[in-house]
């Protein structure tokens, strides 16, 4: 992993994923380690993402590193018309690793081909956000004790949800069974079903999950956005089926945990927050350990 | 005898390459992909010729030009059934078929309007994930462009 950019979750083998998770566990035990002293990490956020940026910056700070960068493109020279290529080439001179978020899909892969330092993709449009996937996997393994043979419920916008697609690709390596719960308009795209078929993995598609929620080991909630619907009446009719309420968790498995990439709007009712099965805030904390692990491995500070 | 008459529609060449069985409506794509509009060699072509296999086909004859396989395989997307005859001294010296490559750059656009190759000065790059019904995965945005949505550059 040393000196290699992390652009897509598929860039890492199963063994490499597990190595990241093991190391993230070590950082959870001992979060403040001064191993990044004298190193400079650039965080280039061409579109704002406060949560992701703060999580990366927290990770770097806990490792004793320094941060340079910008939090949206209006404070960068791209507003003056500088190309992505020139920005990356320049910032490569100033930093040891670049964390980058950009609205254009494929921009991170391109940056990794022109930059002189490794790139960590912090989201390229609707394409990939691999550190989110790794922190999701860390959260799943930590709460379930394993990644193998789990029943994963994924609820909400399965058509456009970037985190959903990456999670699916990653969990497919661990023999998961998937339950896709979404309105008809936001169903999981055919290419992902083909991907699962090719690997002989089981999956179910449902428009409602109240009857089957007792099977779940993990419920991964995502936001159903009104603007994704072509028909507003359809949205009004279906929106309540994708709000998780505390009462729906009766009779669910003891090991069940509820995950959400955040920010949440109303798809998880606040009465779920006090349920011990709610895990989304701890999941966000796990993001710091996971990013500490990723940065340390890429910079060769751990192996 | 009938064969002789058909071949006369596009005059024979002494040395060079004959590309036959190009779908008639893709002739100019093939010319474009191979850059035939930018070379000085003598080129003759015929199009809308009757073909049992393709309905209407096109044929191109390029004098004194011999392609390497990687070069010629680039036309596989526009003319998957193309046949090549390598001609030396008016004789067919070798016959070749095109093979869909595993990866290539350029030729077609990525289907995703938000892809960096459609927004910045970045050359398209694809991995071929299916060769029968050709389907391409973008190296950058990872979206899939299928045969029905292929737009040639």
Interface residues (C-beta under 8 A of the other chain):
Chain A: X8 X83 X84 X85 X103 X104 X105 X106 X107 X109 X110 X124 X125 X126 X127 X128 X191
Chain B: X112 X114 X115 X116 X117 X119 X120 X121 X122 X138 X139 X140 X141 X142 X143 X144
